[in-house]
Amino acid sequence: MRAVGCHLSVSKGYLAMGKQALAIQGNTFQFFTRNPRGGQSKPIDMADANALLELMRANDFGPILAHAPYTLNPCSQDQKVRAFAQLVFEEDLEKLEALPGTYYNFHPGSHVGTGVEVGIQQIVNLLNKVMFKEQKTIILLETMSGKGTEVGSQFEELKAIIDGCLYKDHIGVCLDTCHIYDAGYDIVNDLDGVLAHFDAVVGLDRLKAIHLNDSKNPFKSHKDRHEKLGQGYIGEDAFKKFINHPKLRHLPLYLETPNELDGYAAEIKWIRENTMK
């Protein structure tokens, strides 16, 4: 069964998140590794981590997705901000070794005026410092909406980052539907064309996960405001085509819509009911 889940709070522990996912008919989930606005992370509880792994094996879970804090910006002009990004990456990758096969998703960052090329090089520099050959975690670059000086709203920028990495086997892409629609990729009227372009530039083999979110803003708005599925500018019909596309059907889906647990449960139910057998 396809892996579908939502964003959950890590505050009560890994096993608790697994049980919450099951309670709403999910078989994966996403969580922040620490406060999304930054700060210190808690030491990993190995008994809790092992209990989650056992629950995942018993219930046919897909890979879970750990999300780096929003404040992480490896291409900031401020050296202290870049140093914080490196520290977070190092700590998180070390902890996630206890959960092998986990995805680690991050926003590539904002160059804040230095230019896209400089920003890309700084992201590459960070990844080449923190990644290691034996790591069990796949790092995912998230597609961005292109607001301000964000890096990663264009497929070519993602490719440039991947091309610069030493350990390319450990890096992929998380496609956010709200973000790419806002960035100018028309997944409503030309999904095949968007996927063909992604394949030609990055390669569909690099696409590992989907953030499934509607958008509060119209096409190519370069904003980032998620909406519940079917209630935004992308719309229900487009999502039906998206989740059933033969090139996407195997990928895990992670909801980041503005919902509480009951809302996520309803969206997961909708996805299951509208997925072709």
C-alpha positions as CSV (number, residue, x, y, z in Angstrom):
1,M,0.0,0.0,0.0
2,R,1.3,3.5,-0.9
3,A,2.9,5.4,2.0
4,V,0.8,8.4,3.0
5,G,1.2,10.5,6.1
6,C,1.2,14.0,7.6
7,H,3.3,16.2,9.8
8,L,3.4,15.2,13.4
9,S,5.0,16.5,16.6
10,V,8.1,14.7,17.9
11,S,7.6,16.1,21.4
12,K,6.0,12.8,22.7
13,G,8.6,10.6,21.0
14,Y,9.1,8.5,17.9
15,L,6.8,5.6,18.8
16,A,4.0,8.0,19.7
17,M,4.2,9.5,16.2
18,G,4.0,6.1,14.7
19,K,0.9,5.2,16.7
20,Q,-0.7,8.6,15.7
21,A,0.0,7.9,12.1
22,L,-1.7,4.5,12.3
23,A,-4.7,6.0,14.1
24,I,-5.5,8.2,11.1
25,Q,-4.8,5.4,8.6
26,G,-1.3,6.7,7.7
27,N,1.7,4.5,7.1
28,T,4.4,7.2,7.3
29,F,4.8,10.6,8.8
30,Q,7.0,13.7,8.8
31,F,8.5,15.6,11.8
32,F,10.8,18.4,12.7
33,T,14.1,17.3,14.1
34,R,13.9,20.3,16.5
35,N,11.9,23.5,17.0
36,P,11.1,24.7,13.4
37,R,12.5,28.1,14.3
38,G,15.8,26.6,15.5
39,G,17.2,25.8,18.9
40,Q,18.7,22.7,20.4
41,S,17.5,19.1,19.7
42,K,17.0,16.4,22.3
43,P,19.3,13.4,22.5
44,I,17.8,10.4,20.8
45,D,16.2,7.7,22.9
46,M,17.4,4.5,21.4
47,A,14.6,2.4,23.0
48,D,12.0,4.7,21.5
49,A,13.7,4.7,18.1
50,N,13.9,0.9,18.1
51,A,10.2,0.6,19.1
52,L,9.2,2.8,16.2
53,L,11.3,0.7,13.8
54,E,9.5,-2.4,15.0
55,L,6.1,-0.7,14.6
56,M,7.1,0.4,11.1
57,R,8.1,-3.1,10.1
58,A,4.9,-4.6,11.4
59,N,2.7,-2.1,9.6
60,D,4.3,-1.8,6.2
61,F,5.5,1.8,6.7
62,G,7.2,3.8,4.0
63,P,10.2,5.9,4.8
64,I,9.6,8.6,7.4
65,L,10.7,12.1,6.7
66,A,12.7,14.3,9.1
67,H,12.5,18.0,8.4
68,A,15.3,20.5,9.2
69,P,14.3,23.8,10.9
70,Y,13.2,26.7,8.8
71,T,16.0,28.8,10.2
72,L,18.6,26.6,8.6
73,N,20.2,28.7,5.8
74,P,23.4,27.4,4.4
75,C,23.8,30.2,1.9
76,S,23.3,33.2,4.2
77,Q,25.7,36.1,4.0
78,D,26.2,35.7,7.8
79,Q,28.9,33.3,8.7
80,K,27.3,32.5,12.0
81,V,24.1,31.5,10.3
82,R,26.0,29.2,8.0
83,A,27.9,27.7,11.0
84,F,24.5,27.0,12.7
85,A,23.3,25.2,9.5
86,Q,26.4,23.0,9.6
87,L,25.9,22.2,13.3
88,V,22.2,21.3,12.8
89,F,23.1,19.1,9.8
90,E,25.9,17.3,11.7
91,E,23.7,16.7,14.8
92,D,20.7,15.6,12.8
93,L,22.5,13.2,10.5
94,E,24.2,11.6,13.5
95,K,20.9,11.1,15.3
96,L,19.1,9.8,12.2
97,E,21.6,6.9,11.9
98,A,19.4,5.3,14.6
99,L,16.5,5.4,12.1
100,P,18.1,3.9,8.9
101,G,16.4,4.7,5.6
102,T,14.9,8.0,6.9
103,Y,14.7,11.0,4.6
104,Y,16.1,14.3,5.8
105,N,14.4,17.2,4.0
106,F,15.7,20.8,4.0
107,H,15.0,24.1,2.3
108,P,18.1,25.0,0.3
109,G,18.1,28.6,1.7
110,S,18.1,32.2,0.6
111,H,21.2,33.9,-0.8
112,V,20.0,37.3,0.5
113,G,21.6,39.3,-2.4
114,T,24.9,37.4,-3.1
115,G,23.4,35.7,-6.1
116,V,22.1,32.3,-7.0
117,E,25.5,30.9,-8.1
118,V,27.2,31.9,-4.8
119,G,24.2,30.5,-2.9
120,I,24.4,27.2,-4.7
121,Q,28.2,26.9,-4.0
122,Q,27.7,27.6,-0.3
123,I,25.0,24.8,-0.1
124,V,27.4,22.5,-1.9
125,N,30.2,23.4,0.5
126,L,27.9,22.5,3.5
127,L,26.7,19.2,2.1
128,N,30.3,18.1,1.3
129,K,31.3,18.9,4.8
130,V,28.5,17.0,6.6
131,M,27.7,14.1,4.3
132,F,29.6,10.8,4.6
133,K,29.9,7.7,2.4
134,E,28.4,5.3,4.9
135,Q,25.4,7.4,6.0
136,K,22.0,5.6,6.1
137,T,20.0,8.8,5.6
138,I,18.9,10.2,2.2
139,I,19.1,14.0,2.2
140,L,16.3,15.7,0.2
141,L,16.4,19.2,-1.4
142,E,12.9,20.6,-1.3
143,T,11.5,22.5,-4.3
144,M,10.8,26.1,-3.4
145,S,8.3,28.7,-4.5
146,G,10.9,31.4,-5.4
147,K,9.9,34.1,-2.9
148,G,12.6,36.7,-2.3
149,T,16.0,35.3,-2.9
150,E,15.2,31.6,-2.3
151,V,17.4,29.0,-4.0
152,G,15.8,25.9,-5.3
153,S,12.7,27.1,-7.1
154,Q,14.1,26.1,-10.5
155,F,15.0,22.5,-11.4
156,E,18.3,23.7,-12.8
157,E,19.3,25.0,-9.4
158,L,18.6,21.7,-7.8
159,K,20.7,19.9,-10.4
160,A,23.6,22.3,-9.8
161,I,23.6,21.5,-6.1
162,I,23.4,17.7,-6.7
163,D,26.1,17.9,-9.3
164,G,28.5,19.5,-6.8
165,C,27.9,16.9,-4.1
166,L,30.6,14.2,-3.5
167,Y,28.1,11.6,-2.3
168,K,25.4,11.8,-4.9
169,D,23.9,8.4,-3.9
170,H,22.7,10.0,-0.7
171,I,20.8,13.0,-2.1
172,G,17.5,13.4,-3.8
173,V,14.5,15.8,-4.2
174,C,11.2,16.3,-2.3
175,L,8.7,17.9,-4.6
176,D,6.3,20.3,-2.9
177,T,3.1,20.8,-5.0
178,C,2.3,24.2,-3.6
179,H,5.8,25.4,-4.1
180,I,6.4,24.3,-7.7
181,Y,2.9,25.6,-8.7
182,D,3.8,29.0,-7.1
183,A,7.2,28.8,-8.8
184,G,5.7,28.6,-12.2
185,Y,5.5,24.9,-13.0
186,D,2.0,24.2,-14.2
187,I,1.1,20.9,-12.6
188,V,-2.6,21.7,-13.2
189,N,-2.6,22.0,-17.0
190,D,0.7,20.4,-18.0
191,L,1.7,17.8,-15.4
192,D,3.3,15.6,-18.1
193,G,5.3,18.5,-19.3
194,V,6.5,19.4,-15.8
195,L,7.6,15.9,-15.1
196,A,9.3,15.6,-18.5
197,H,11.2,18.8,-17.7
198,F,12.2,17.5,-14.3
199,D,13.4,14.3,-15.7
200,A,15.5,16.0,-18.4
201,V,17.1,18.4,-15.9
202,V,17.4,16.5,-12.6
203,G,16.2,12.9,-13.4
204,L,13.1,11.3,-12.0
205,D,15.3,8.8,-10.2
206,R,16.2,11.6,-7.9
207,L,12.6,12.3,-6.9
208,K,12.1,10.5,-3.6
209,A,9.1,12.2,-1.9
210,I,6.1,14.5,-2.3
211,H,4.8,17.2,-0.1
212,L,1.1,17.2,-1.1
213,N,-0.3,20.7,-0.5
214,D,-2.8,22.9,-2.3
215,S,-1.9,26.6,-2.7
216,K,-3.7,29.7,-1.3
217,N,-2.2,31.7,-4.1
218,P,-2.6,31.6,-7.9
219,F,-0.1,30.1,-10.4
220,K,3.4,31.6,-10.5
221,S,2.7,33.9,-7.5
222,H,6.1,33.1,-5.9
223,K,4.6,32.8,-2.5
224,D,4.4,29.9,0.0
225,R,1.0,29.5,1.7
226,H,-0.3,26.0,1.8
227,E,-4.0,25.2,1.6
228,K,-6.1,22.1,2.3
229,L,-6.3,19.6,-0.6
230,G,-8.9,20.8,-3.1
231,Q,-9.5,24.1,-1.5
232,G,-6.9,26.1,-3.2
233,Y,-5.8,27.1,-6.7
234,I,-4.4,23.6,-7.6
235,G,-7.8,21.9,-7.0
236,E,-9.2,18.5,-6.5
237,D,-9.1,17.3,-10.1
238,A,-5.5,18.2,-10.5
239,F,-4.6,16.2,-7.3
240,K,-6.5,13.2,-8.6
241,K,-4.4,13.2,-11.7
242,F,-1.2,13.9,-9.7
243,I,-1.6,11.0,-7.2
244,N,-2.4,8.6,-10.0
245,H,0.2,9.6,-12.4
246,P,2.2,6.5,-13.4
247,K,5.5,8.2,-12.8
248,L,4.5,9.3,-9.3
249,R,2.3,6.5,-7.9
250,H,5.2,4.8,-6.1
251,L,6.3,7.9,-4.1
252,P,5.4,8.5,-0.5
253,L,3.1,11.5,0.2
254,Y,3.5,13.8,3.1
255,L,0.7,16.3,3.9
256,E,1.7,19.8,5.2
257,T,-1.8,21.2,4.8
258,P,-3.3,23.6,7.5
259,N,-5.0,20.8,9.5
260,E,-5.4,19.2,12.9
261,L,-5.3,15.4,13.1
262,D,-8.9,14.9,12.1
263,G,-8.4,17.0,9.0
264,Y,-5.3,15.0,8.1
265,A,-7.3,11.8,8.6
266,A,-10.0,13.1,6.2
267,E,-7.3,14.0,3.6
268,I,-5.6,10.6,3.9
269,K,-9.0,8.9,3.5
270,W,-9.6,11.0,0.3
271,I,-6.2,10.0,-1.1
272,R,-6.9,6.3,-0.5
273,E,-10.4,6.5,-2.0
274,N,-9.2,8.4,-5.1
275,T,-6.1,6.3,-5.8
276,M,-6.7,3.9,-8.7
277,K,-6.2,0.2,-7.9
